[in-house]
Amino acid sequence: MKYYFEVFKDILQLYEHTIEEVEFYDGHFVEMYDLMDGVPEEIELYGMEALKGEGREVLELCCGNGRITTKLAEMGLLVDGYDLSDSMLEKLHNRLRHLPKNIHKRIHCEKGDIFTADFRKEYDLVILPATTICILADDEERLIQLMNKIRACLKPSGRFIFDYRCDFGDTKYKSDMMTITKKEDNNTSLIIMQEFVNYIQGRAIANFYGQDIDNHSHMKQYISYTDKKIIVPEDVVSMLNSAGMVIERQQVIPIDNYDINFVIAKKGDSHG
């Protein structure tokens, strides 16, 4: 219960015998991502950095439903991707079926754990989008091991890009409540979400409630959360340096009313 707050905690208690607690990146809440797209500035940044390199090869870690993957392929880039979520990958492959063959063939995504996957070649660009690094950052040692793998698969002129929120303050904060509704084939879906941030504890926890009502008025209810570490610039520099990489530049892009800092990193001069 410690990860649920206010109305979400009340809902979980009220419907404790009927509501299903699910993993956020599988199942019901994956539908949220179909309503999201990479903003043009984000896609442009990835494409520009990839095309600076020796070729056009991109590795996307935690590629999800392909919202970025397909955009990069449409730019002429060759994209490999890994993700652990069957639900996300199903969405991605549904996207691929609607792409022209010349774009589809530029994409190769598979199920895999990014910590253990064998990156089989070198890339002009490796990306870890959607502030995913904030989920991974609790295990700093393991994250640095991943960054070492990323460094090893970068071409000499390759770049590594990841992003994190940079508009946090120094107390507590909660976002406005957001709702998403969808009606399709007599089925009605509702998702409610809200983020609760504790700057002192260094956590940003988002709560999600969802319900589906079918054409027989049968209702299914779901609840989930995400728990992300608030990353500060000092953390970023330390982790990159530990993996033999340095920051080349940074760019802040507003996404969904948040300021997201995109870090463009490259191999350091030496790594002992």
C-alpha positions, 0 to 999 in steps of 0.5 A: 500500500505504500506506493499508493496515495490519496484517491488511489489508496482509497480505491484499492481499499474499497475494491480490494476483492475485485481490483487487480494489481498489475505491472504497469508495463504489461497488460491494461496500461500499455494502452496509454502508450498508444496515445503518446508519441515522440515529440518532433524535437525528441525524434529530431535529436535522435536522428541528427545524432545518429546521422552524424556517425559513420553509418545509420545504425541505432540501438534502442534499449527498452523500445516499448511499443515502437513509438520512437523506433518506427519514426527513426526507421522512417528517417532511413535509420536501421534500428535494433531494439530490446524490451522485456514486456510482451504487451509492449512488443505486441503493440510494436509488432502491430505497428510494424504490420502497418508500415511499408515494407522498405521501412519495416525491414529496417527494424529488428526488435526482440524480447530481451533483458538489456542487462544480459543481452548480447549487443552483437555489433557496434552502433552509431547511436544507442538510446535509452528513452522515456526517462527509463534511466530513473527506473534503473538508477536504484541499482547504480552498480548494475547501471554502470555495468550496462553503461560499460556495455553501451560504451563497448558497442559504440562506434568510435564516433558513436553517441549514447543518449538518455533523458531524465526530468530536470524540473524538480524542486526541493519539497513535495509536489503532486501533479494534476490528475489526468484522465484518458477515455476510449470507446471502441466496439462497445467497450469503454476504457478509463485510465486515471493517473497522478504523480506524487513527488517527494524531493527529499526522499528523491522519489517520483511515484505515479499512480494509475487506475484503470477500468474496462466495461464491456458491452454486457456492462461487466467491469474489470478494474486495474491499479498500478504504479511506477517508482522512479528515482529523481536523478540530479546532474551529479549522478549523471556525471558520476555514472558516465565517468565510471563507465568511461564516457563523458557528456558532450552536450545536453538539451532540454525539451518540454514534453507533456508539461515536463522539462526533460533533459536529454544527455548526449554522451560519448566515449571518453579519451581513455578508460582504464 
